[in-house]
């Protein structure tokens, strides 16, 4: 009986998270309410509160559920000694955008995070959680561009720190373009676009 109860609770939690993603995407986070999420999930408001203390907790659960595979891609930024640092960056970018273009739920979630949420009031602290991965990725880009410079793979005269910032800006700009409805365009051109981005840095 306890196992069935636990399974039912997990199922209800999953329904709430999925409904929250749909409601957040349709109405924006700040205009969404727990009542609307409960209705979309087919559960009571009390059931929502049993699993989550507030809307911010639901938001973070949505992020974790639908973007965890993207966090795992960061392992590509820790290549073996034999792999080119610039190739590692290229593989990461290819993996990131391939996953994004093939996963509609993930695209909706990133659209919610980047375009459909105002990080004020209870969401002010959430912003730090949202930006932490970017800080880690930037640090990895910095390290790889420095390694590329040491191996004389980086084009002379380029500053590794500036190249890291530029690649992060490339990621953010491309991501925003895809989330703004241009996934068909970028789906056809993302691979050569990434190759051109890296080749401009390669010696």
C-alpha positions as CSV (number, residue, x, y, z in Angstrom):
1,X,0.0,0.0,0.0
2,X,2.8,2.4,0.9
3,X,4.5,1.8,-2.5
4,X,1.2,2.5,-4.3
5,X,0.8,5.7,-2.3
6,X,4.3,6.8,-3.1
7,X,3.8,6.0,-6.8
8,X,0.6,8.0,-6.8
9,X,2.3,10.9,-5.2
10,X,5.1,10.9,-7.7
11,X,2.5,10.7,-10.5
12,X,0.6,13.7,-9.1
13,X,3.9,15.6,-8.8
14,X,4.7,14.9,-12.4
15,X,1.2,16.0,-13.5
16,X,1.7,19.3,-11.7
17,X,5.1,20.0,-13.2
18,X,3.9,19.2,-16.7
19,X,0.8,21.4,-16.2
20,X,2.9,24.2,-14.8
21,X,5.2,24.2,-17.9
22,X,2.1,24.5,-20.1
23,X,0.5,27.2,-18.0
24,X,3.8,29.2,-17.7
25,X,4.4,29.0,-21.4
26,X,0.8,30.0,-22.3
27,X,0.4,32.9,-19.8
28,X,3.8,33.8,-18.5
29,X,5.1,32.9,-15.1
30,X,4.0,36.1,-13.3
31,X,0.4,35.9,-14.6
32,X,0.1,32.2,-13.7
33,X,-1.5,31.1,-10.5
34,X,-1.5,27.9,-8.5
35,X,-5.2,27.6,-9.1
36,X,-4.6,27.6,-12.9
37,X,-1.8,25.1,-12.5
38,X,-4.0,22.8,-10.4
39,X,-6.9,23.0,-12.9
40,X,-4.6,22.2,-15.8
41,X,-3.2,19.3,-13.9
42,X,-6.6,18.0,-12.9
43,X,-5.8,18.1,-9.2
44,X,-6.8,20.3,-6.2
45,X,-5.0,23.4,-5.0
46,X,-4.3,21.5,-1.8
47,X,-2.5,18.8,-3.8
48,X,-0.3,21.5,-5.4
49,X,0.6,22.8,-1.9
50,X,1.3,19.3,-0.7
51,X,4.1,19.0,-3.2
52,X,5.3,22.7,-3.5
53,X,5.5,25.6,-1.1
54,X,5.0,28.2,-3.7
55,X,5.2,29.1,-7.4
56,X,9.0,29.6,-7.3
57,X,9.4,26.0,-6.2
58,X,7.3,24.8,-9.1
59,X,9.3,26.9,-11.5
60,X,12.5,25.3,-10.4
61,X,11.0,21.9,-10.6
62,X,10.0,22.6,-14.2
63,X,13.5,23.8,-15.0
64,X,15.1,20.7,-13.4
65,X,12.7,18.3,-15.1
66,X,13.0,19.6,-18.7
67,X,16.6,20.9,-18.8
68,X,18.6,18.3,-16.9
69,X,20.0,16.7,-20.1
70,X,21.5,20.1,-21.0
71,X,23.4,20.2,-17.7
72,X,24.8,16.8,-18.4
73,X,26.2,18.1,-21.7
74,X,28.7,20.1,-19.7
75,X,30.8,16.9,-19.4
76,X,31.7,17.6,-23.1
77,X,33.6,20.6,-21.8
78,X,36.0,18.4,-19.9
79,X,37.7,16.6,-22.8
80,X,40.5,14.0,-22.7
81,X,44.1,15.2,-23.0
82,X,44.1,14.0,-26.6
83,X,41.1,16.0,-27.7
84,X,41.5,19.5,-29.1
85,X,40.1,22.2,-26.8
86,X,38.5,24.0,-29.7
87,X,36.9,20.7,-30.8
88,X,35.5,20.2,-27.3
89,X,33.8,23.5,-27.5
90,X,32.4,22.7,-31.0
91,X,31.1,19.3,-29.8
92,X,29.4,21.0,-26.8
93,X,27.7,23.6,-29.0
94,X,26.6,20.9,-31.5
95,X,25.2,18.8,-28.6
96,X,23.5,21.7,-27.0
97,X,21.7,23.0,-30.1
98,X,20.9,19.5,-31.5
99,X,19.2,18.6,-28.2
100,X,17.3,21.9,-28.1
101,X,16.1,21.7,-31.7
102,X,14.8,18.1,-31.2
103,X,13.1,18.6,-27.8
104,X,9.9,20.8,-27.9
105,X,9.3,20.6,-24.1
106,X,12.9,21.8,-23.5
107,X,12.4,24.7,-25.9
108,X,9.2,25.7,-24.1
109,X,11.0,25.5,-20.8
110,X,13.9,27.7,-22.0
111,X,11.4,30.1,-23.5
112,X,9.7,30.4,-20.1
113,X,13.1,31.0,-18.4
114,X,14.4,33.5,-20.9
115,X,11.3,35.2,-22.2
116,X,8.3,34.6,-20.0
117,X,9.4,35.3,-16.5
118,X,10.1,38.5,-14.6
119,X,12.6,37.8,-11.8
120,X,11.1,40.0,-9.1
121,X,9.7,39.5,-5.6
122,X,9.8,35.7,-4.8
123,X,11.7,35.1,-8.1
124,X,14.6,37.4,-7.3
125,X,16.5,34.5,-5.6
126,X,15.5,32.1,-8.3
127,X,17.6,34.2,-10.8
128,X,20.8,33.1,-9.0
129,X,19.9,29.5,-9.6
130,X,19.1,30.2,-13.2
131,X,22.4,31.9,-13.9
132,X,24.7,29.5,-12.1
133,X,25.0,27.1,-15.1
134,X,26.1,30.1,-17.3
135,X,28.8,31.0,-14.8
136,X,30.1,27.4,-14.9
137,X,30.0,27.2,-18.7
138,X,31.8,30.5,-19.0
139,X,34.5,29.2,-16.7
140,X,34.8,26.1,-18.9
141,X,35.1,28.2,-22.1
142,X,37.8,30.2,-20.4
143,X,39.8,27.1,-19.5
144,X,39.4,25.6,-22.9
145,X,40.5,28.7,-24.8
146,X,43.5,29.1,-22.5
147,X,44.4,25.4,-23.3
148,X,44.0,26.1,-27.0
149,X,46.3,29.1,-26.7
150,X,48.9,26.9,-24.8
151,X,48.7,24.3,-27.5
152,X,49.0,27.0,-30.2
153,X,45.6,26.1,-31.6
154,X,44.2,29.5,-31.0
155,X,44.7,32.2,-33.6
156,X,47.5,34.6,-32.5
157,X,46.4,37.8,-31.0
158,X,43.1,36.5,-29.7
159,X,42.4,36.8,-25.9
160,X,41.1,33.6,-24.4
161,X,38.9,35.5,-21.9
162,X,37.3,37.6,-24.6
163,X,36.8,34.5,-26.8
164,X,35.0,32.8,-24.0
165,X,32.6,35.7,-23.5
166,X,32.0,35.9,-27.2
167,X,31.1,32.2,-27.4
168,X,28.8,32.6,-24.5
169,X,27.2,35.5,-26.3
170,X,26.9,33.3,-29.4
171,X,25.1,30.7,-27.4
172,X,22.7,33.1,-25.8
173,X,22.0,34.9,-29.1
174,X,21.4,31.7,-31.0
175,X,19.3,30.3,-28.2
176,X,17.1,33.4,-28.2
177,X,16.7,33.3,-31.9
178,X,15.6,29.7,-31.8
179,X,13.1,30.4,-29.0
180,X,11.7,33.3,-30.9
181,X,10.4,31.0,-33.6
182,X,13.4,30.6,-35.9
183,X,14.1,26.9,-35.2
184,X,13.5,25.9,-38.8
185,X,16.1,28.4,-40.1
186,X,18.7,27.4,-37.4
187,X,17.9,23.7,-37.7
188,X,19.3,23.8,-41.3
189,X,22.2,26.1,-40.6
190,X,23.3,25.5,-37.0
191,X,26.1,23.0,-37.8
192,X,28.0,25.2,-40.4
193,X,27.3,28.2,-38.1
194,X,29.1,26.5,-35.2
195,X,31.9,25.4,-37.5
196,X,32.4,29.0,-38.8
197,X,32.4,30.3,-35.2
198,X,35.2,27.9,-34.2
199,X,37.2,28.2,-37.4
200,X,37.4,32.0,-36.9
201,X,39.3,31.2,-33.7
202,X,41.5,28.3,-35.0
203,X,45.1,28.9,-36.0
